[in-house]
Amino acid sequence: MPIGGFIVNVHPDHLENSIRDLKKISGLEVYGSDEKGNVVVVLEADSSKAMEEMVEKIMKIENVLSVGLTYFNVEDEIEIQEEQGKKTIH
């Protein structure tokens, strides 16, 4: 299961509404924000592709200016793929 930490930059005048909209996304947890419009979120998804789709969904939220990746871990996904014979890491 991929886990990613992100900074979502939103228009500061719309911070509360943007946080409310972010919290509607399944698999997203808001960990904090500041008055400049920086919102710290963690995403958990079933696959890297699903996480990419979540980021695209975040980018479509009104007043979201940018989404920046700060941390990404996919060890579980790689292990599952190896167990299923889909991918071998050398």
N, C-alpha and C positions, 0 to 999 in steps of 0.2 A: 504494500500500500504506500504510494508516494505521499510524502508530507513536504509541504513547502511553506516557508515564511516569506511574506511579502509586505512591502510598504505601498499602500494605496494612497495616492495624493489626490485630494478632492478640493474643490473650491471652498475656502474657509467659511464663506458666508452660508454654505449649505452643508456644513459638517454633520449636524444631527440627522438631517434627512438622509444623507448619504450613508451614514452608519446604519440607520434603520433599514435601508435598502440592501446593504451588504449582508446584514444578519438574516435576510430572507433566503440566502443561498445555502442550500444543504451542503454540509461538509466544510463550511467556513466559520471560523471563530474569530471575533474581534478581541484583541488583547489590549488595545489602548489607542489613544490619539492625542494630538496636541492642537493648539490654537492655530497653527499654520496650515492645518488640513492634512497632516500625515496620520494615516491610520495603519496600525500594525495588525495584520491578519495572518492566520495559519489556515492553510487548506489541506484537507485530507481527501484523497480520491482513490478509486479502485485501480486506476491506471494513469500513466503519464498523459495519455490522450484525453482522459476525462478531466485531468487537472488543467490541461491546455484549454479545454472547453469552458471550464470554470473561470479562467482568467479572461477569456473572450467575453463571457457574460458580465464580469466585473467592469470591463472596459466600456460596455454598452450602458452602464448606469449613468443617468444624468448627473453632471457635475464631477464625474471622475476624470481627472486630468492625466494620470499615469498610474501604471502598476509596475513596481520594481521587485524583482526576485532578490531575496537576501539569503535564503537557505533552501536547499532541495535535497531530499534523501529518497532513493528508490531501491534500497537494498532488498526489501521484501519482494518487490516486483521482479527484480532480476532473478532472485532465488526461485520464485514461482515459475518464471519462464524457463529456467534451467531444468526444473523438475518436470515440466511439460515437454521438454525437448525442443522448445521453440528457439532458444538462443543459447549459445555457449560462449562464455567469457574466457578469454585466454590471457 
